[in-house]
Amino acid sequence: MANPLDDNITYISLQNLKVSLTDMSVTNSNDGAQTQLRIKEAELLKYLCQRYPNVALRTDIAENVWANTYASEFTINQTVNSLRSKLFNQGKALIITVPKRGYKLGVQPEFHTSLPPFPETNDAGPKITTTAKPETVVPTPSPKKKKQSDIRLSKPMFGLITILASLLVVFGVSFTQQEDIEAVRINNTFILFTPNENELKLINETLQSTHYDYIDKVSATIYGCGEDKQCINITP
């Protein structure tokens, strides 16, 4: 097994998953299914493997995976979620969120400098997938109508349930806002801050000629970020 910092590493084993660093693919050795990683997704996964079993802080992730460029909290969140979706149904188990700190790998990785083994399958080739299989939603049958007497008897309980549900919604929103960053959208571009009149004019002019996945602001500098998670300064 190679040293985790060896530049000659060709692939990483995560239990039944083989992550190739040469073509940035993930192969499930059980059935030969594959997904394709983007550059930053592959770099993030490699960095988490190198940090195992320690926690990779968000600041360290930004400095190491997005060196010499800019990465917002939104950028890191998007990349982690996208990476999880490409690890089949093992994404959340392999990449664990450590609240208020960062992320850590859930299993011990193995580093290799040889070519990854090809799984033996009966198909002509491995099945290529790009996203994890969505969960099946089973429709809930409509409840039967209650008698009028039952409705009158359940009003006190209904009021209590309504109050509890309202409290859960309030707390749920606050918890979500701690981990996720809200964003407004102009056309197909997310704006991660509230722009003033001049900034809004700049954003609209910029988006007429260039598409960005999202636009963020740090101090007085405005950044435009593409789908590859690379950000450039668009401040005039």
N, C-alpha and C positions, 0 to 999 in steps of 0.2 A: 504493500500500500504506500502511495506517495505521500510526501510532506504536503500539508494543506496550503502552503505558500509557494509550492513548486509551480513555475510557469509552464512546465511541460505537461500539466494535468490535461487529459483529454476527456475524461468523463467522471461523474460522481454518482455513486450508488446511494440511494435513499430507500432502503428495504427493497421492494420490488420495482422501484423506478430507477431508470438509468438516464442521467442527465448528461447529454453530450455538449461539451463546450466548444467543439469544432463547428457544428452546424446548429447549435442552440435548440436542440430537440429534446423532448422528454418521452421516453418509451416505457410503457407498462409491460414488464417482462411476463406477466401472466397471460396476456392476450395479444401482445404486439401493437396495441393502440398507441398512437403518437399525438403529441401536441407540439406546436412551434412557439418558442419563446422569442420575445423581442430583446434587443441588446441590453436595455436596463433591467429587464426582468431576469435575464441570465446573470448579469453582474450582481444584482441584489441577492439572488439565490446563492451564488458562489461566496459572497461576503458573509451571509448568514452561516454557511457551512464552515467557513474559516473561523468564525467567532464561536462555534459550538464548543462547550455547552453554555457559554456566556451570553448575556443579553446584548444585542446590538442596539445601542441608543439611537434615537432619531437623529441627533446631531452627528453621530459617527457615520450613520448611513448616508446622510447628506454630504459629508466631507469625503467619504470614500467612494461611493457609487456615483455621485454627481460632482466629482472633483473638477475645479476650474470652471464651474458653471453654477446655476442656481436651482435649488429644489425646495419648493414650499411643502407645508404639511399636506396639502391637497395632492401634490405630485407623489409623495411617498405613499399616501393612502391608496391612490389609484393604482400605483405599481404593485403594491402588496396584494390588493384585491384581484388584480388581473393575473398575477403570478399564481395565487391560490387556485383560481379557476382553471388553470392549465395543469394542475397537479391531480387531475381527475377528482375523485371523491375524497382525496386525502389532504387537500389543501390546508384546511383549518387545523388538522392534526399535525401537519409537518411544519407549519409556520404559526407559532403561538404569539398572540398579542400579550405583551406585558404592560398593563395599564400605566399611563403617565411616564413610561420609560421608552419602550420600543418593541422589538420583536426578537424571538429566539427560535432556533430550530428544534423540533420536537423529537428527532431521532438522530442517532450518531451517523454522520456521513462517512463514506469510504471514498478515498481519492485514488484515481488510477491514471497511469500514463500510457496504457495500451488502448487498443480500439475496443469499444463496447461490444459485448456478445450480441448476436442477432437471435431473437427468440424464434423457436421453431413453431410455425403455424401452418395450417392447411390452405390459407388464402394465398393469392398471388403476391400480396404485399401487405404491409401493415396498414391499418385503417388510420387515416389522418383526421384528426378532430381539432377544433380550435377553441372550443369552450367546454366546460363541464356539462354533463347531462343535467337538464333542469329537473327539478322535482315535480312529480305528478300531483296535480291538485284534484282531490276528490270532492265533487259538489256535495254540499250539505243539504239534506232533505228539508223541505219547508216544514216548520213546526205546525202542529195541529192547533186550531183555534181553541182558546179556552172559553169556558162558560163565563157569563157575566159575573157570577158569584165568585169564581176563581180570580178574575181580574180585580175585583174589589178587595179580596183578601190579600192579594200580592202587592198592592200599592205601597205599603210601608217597606216591604223588602225591596221593591223596585227602586224606591227613593234612596235606600242605603246603597244598593248596587251602583246607582248613578253617581253618587258621591264618591265611592271608592274608585269607579272607573275614571272619573275626572282627575282624582289625585294621581292615579297611575299614569294618565296621559301627561300631566304636568311633569312628574318625575321622569317619565320616559323621554320627553322632549329635552329636558335638561341633561340627562345622561348622553343622549345622542349628540347634543351640541358640544359636549366635552370631547368626543372622539372624532366627529365629522365636522367638516367646514361647509357652511351653507354658501351657495353661489347663485347669482342671477345669470341669465343667459341673454346674449345678443346674437340673434341668428343661431348659429351652431357653436358659439364660443362662450365659455363660462367666464364671468368676471368675478374675481374673488375678493373684491373690495368695493366700496361705494365711491364712484368717481365724482369729482366736481364737474362743473360745466366745461372747463378747458380739457380735463382728462377725458371726458366723454367724447368731446370733439376729436381728440387725438385717436381714441380707440376706434371711432367710426371711420375716420380717414384711413387708419392702418388696415382695418378689416376689408376695405374696398379693394386692396391690392394683395393682401396676404391673409391666409387663413391660419388661425391659432386654435389649439384645443382649449386653452384657457389663458387668461391674462391676470397677472397678480402684481401687487405693489409692495415693495419693501423700502421703508423710509420714504425717500422722494423718488425712487427709481421704479419704473414700470417695466415689467417683463412680459414678453409674449412667448408662450410655450407650445410646442408642437406635439403631435401624437407620440413622438419618440422621447418625450419628457425632457428635451433639450430646450433651454430658455435663453432668449437674447434680450438685451436692453433695447427698448423701443422709445425711451424718453428722448425728446428732441434736445 
